[in-house]
Amino acid sequence: METRTAPQWIRDKEKRYRRAGRMWGGGGCLGLLAEGGVLAFLWISRASPWAYLSLAFYAGLAALGFLRPEKRAERYETASLALKAAIARYEAEPDLPESALSEADQRAHEALRVERIRSAPDWIRSRRRRYRLRILGWVSPAMLALILPLAAVLFEWRRMRTWHVAPLAAVFILLLAGGMFKASKLSKAAGALSEAIERYEYESAATESALQEADQRASEALEGR
């Protein structure tokens, strides 16, 4: 059986996606190292233990939450695997047209979530927004309990000691545990809607019926089913 080689353009793109996936896969480790560096610096500066923990928490949460390196790595890996599978099939099946590679390239591009095809309807976006606001309402009291230790670091309040903020630590733990418990069902519901909205906005094969199904799953999650 005669074999053939896939065009260079798709092979180069697969390699580029694979390298990008590895780079973003190491982003999470770099984030942890940076957070450790903040802890080390504040330890050398003899800051309050609770204060430097709170500062590191905010810095790490903001950086990793914005960049989402693990999510980006997963998307690039998915795109790389899709192209690799299309290349293998193209080279193994002489009758397969080159248009199959273009279609695989389009699907891989959609998997990266870099270009929005369309916008989700307002009804499901507003519903997700309500869920997120309710989650914020449950966890925000715990976040407010960290403001004083964080201010102690930023403004160098030398008189503050660990035992001064120990009650705040206890309040923070209680509020966070209670808030996360109350927000767990809301998080599942919002997650189901977010996943459906993202697929609808970035994947050409997604349909609005999938949004209806996601809304049903979100309602079931809130009811604890």
Beta strands, then each sheet from edge to edge (+ up, - down):
end
